[in-house]
Every structure is written in structure tokens, then in C-alpha cells.
Amino acid sequence: MSDHHETPNAPDDLGFELPPPTKVSRGRGMMIASVTGGALLLLFIAGLVPKLMNKHALEIENARDENATLRVEAVKAKELTSDRALTLPGTVQPLEETVIYPRVSGYVKRWLVDLGGDVKEGDLLLEIDTPDLDAQLEQGRARLAEAEAGVIRAESTVRFSKSRAERYQQLTPAGLTSQQDLEQQQGQADVDAAGVNVAKANVAAAQANLRQLQQTKAFARVVSPFSGRVVQRWVERGMLVSAGTSNPLFRVQNTNPVRIFVNVPQDVAPGVRNGVEATVTVREYPDRDFKGQVARSAGSLDDSTRTMSTEVRVPNENHDLLAGMYVQVALTLPVPHRLYEIPATALYSDSNGTRVAVVGPGDIVSLRKVTIERDTGTSLQIASGLTGDERVVRIANAALSDGTKVELITPPPSAAAPAK
């Protein structure tokens, strides 16, 4: 065995030797660099020239567009009818409603009308026994009789006093009585005459007291104040009731016709007039309309809601409409100002506000501010800014400004009028 040992390879040793690098001459390197630079220059020129040509063509086109007249479609603003239909919510209320309370104290003797009963004005609803009031009536009659007797007594006394004074008047000139006695008898006659007036006044007072008791006794018969229907009853026979508002007896409603109050918005409130037709619909009667009329209105707006309370009356002979029902009231009211309809596409809305382009004489455009009354989606109802004679550009164009010269083109028949 040989003592010679192999030396291990270095980590970067490939296991074989590379050939020596080839040396490029200076002339050859310059030639390669020139060819590469020329190729890059050709590529750059090939990409730049089309861009320059396109830019030049675009500038020519823009110049042509700037000098060209814009072509637009224009439509005439359509004047709408002055009537506006609106539907407002409301609640059915009775024409008349009251709670009946007793005017006398006593015991319920009998009641004649129950819940849901129809009554006429003046019909008897209830009778009350009034033992205390009956005793006061007897006492009042006795006081009247006593006062009337007092008048008779006073008149008899005054007749006697006058006769006695006349005798003294005859005896005094003869010296049979003194002048002082004569004056005393005349004074007594005057006093007795005044007593007659006092007695008559007592009679009048007794009569007034008796009339008051009799009128109070009449309230023992409780009658209906108007025609309608009893919707609540709180009494039973034998119940003790007291005069005042502590013991309600009945609640009566008159529901023919009924009243419905609606709040009309400010923009159409000036058009509310008595007699305007109204159509009332109720969810419980889906296939039926109830016809009514505006009966009255407040004549002023509520400060918080800017609406005007308006009463609509609806005939209700069959009592189909119940008090408390939620209903919808349809009204057609005239708008106090003219409205013009234009397509929704004609509107400009920016920092300068809402405007439309109007084509004036010489086909010159002017941008005019308008106020929108209502936006229906496809069209706009203009309240101010138009007079109805303008030609409005149908489709807003950002290139339009005040003084722009345009060329009008005829729109197709479907676009000639604002969309509905």
C-alpha cells in the first residue's frame, strides 16, 4: 500500500479546469456597441412617431370640434293643469258627540235606552227619583202662598191707613185734631203703602224660587239633546247619582254625516274651498268609495307642521263609517301658481343651483335657474323660472354655457313631449 494520500478538493472546485477567457478587441467592442445603440434608436423612433402623429390628429380634431356648432334637441315646456290630486290620512269623527250628566241628585228610577240604541232629539233616556227636591218644591209652594197672603194683608192695612188719614184731614181745620196728629196719620199711610210693595216683592221672590225648583225637577227626566246613537251607558236602576260631572249617564254620538279632519300642506292650502269634492276610502271597504265635500277649513297654517286643518263631511245614512276609523281622503285642489313640465334629463344641478338650458333667439343658449315643485322621476314640474314659451334643451350637456351657439335638431316624436 502506498503512503501517498489524495488532497481533498476545495468547496468551489468544479473538478476540471476552465479555458482561459476570450479577449475581445477594442475595435470589435466598439462595433457591437454601435450596432446595439442603433437598434435601440430605431426602436425608439418606431414607437415615438405614431404617438406624435396621433397627437397631431387629435389636436386637429379638437380644433375642428371647437369651431363646430353643438347640435342639441330642444322641447317646449308643457304647462300643466292648475289642479293637483293628493291623498291625505284622516280619522272619522262624529258630527256631534256629548256625555250626558245628571242635573239633579237622586236615585235612578228607570233607563229606557241601552248601548247602540238610536234616539231622536228629545227622546226620554232616563228618569230619576228626587225625594229631596220634591220636599223643596212643597216648601217653595208654601212660601209662595205665605207671600201672597202677605200682599193681601198689606193692601188691607194701607186701605185702613188712607181712610184714617182722610178723616184727620177733615177734622184738623175744625180744630178737633192737631196738625201733628194729621201728619202722623199721613206718614203711617205712606209706610203702609210701601209695605204693599215689599209684600209683592216677597211674592216675586217666592215665585222665582218655585220656578227654579220646578225647572230643576224637569231635569229628573233625562232626554237626548240631539238625534244619534247611544255608544256608552254607565247607569243602572236604583243607582244614586249626584248633580254634576261625577256620575256620567250616557254618551251619545251623531254620525250622519261624519266629519273627517285632514291636514292640507302649505303648497295647496290656498286652493281649499268649501264644496270641493272629496273621495274617502277605507281598508274595510276595498271596493267602495264614499263621496263627501269640504265643509270648512281653519284658514291658517299650523306653526309646527305648516299644514291647514280642513274638515270633510261625508253622508253616513247606513252608519257604515264608524267613529274612530282610519281613512284616506282624496282631494283635487288647484295650485295657486302655474306649473311647467320638462324632462328630468334637462336639469343641471351643481354649485350654481338647479338650472336648465334655454335656447333663445339666434339659437343662443342661456342657463336659467328654476324651482322644482315635484320630481316624478321621468319629468320635473317647475314652479318658477319658466314662462312656458321657452325651448328647453332636452338632455343637459356640460359643454353648454351662457352664450353658446347651438344647432337645433328635430327630436323623434316620442321625445318631443316630456315623458309622463
Order of alpha helices (4+ residues) and beta strands (2+ residues): alpha-beta-beta-beta-beta-beta-beta-alpha-alpha-beta-beta-beta-beta-beta-beta-beta-beta-beta-beta-beta-beta-beta-beta-beta-beta-alpha
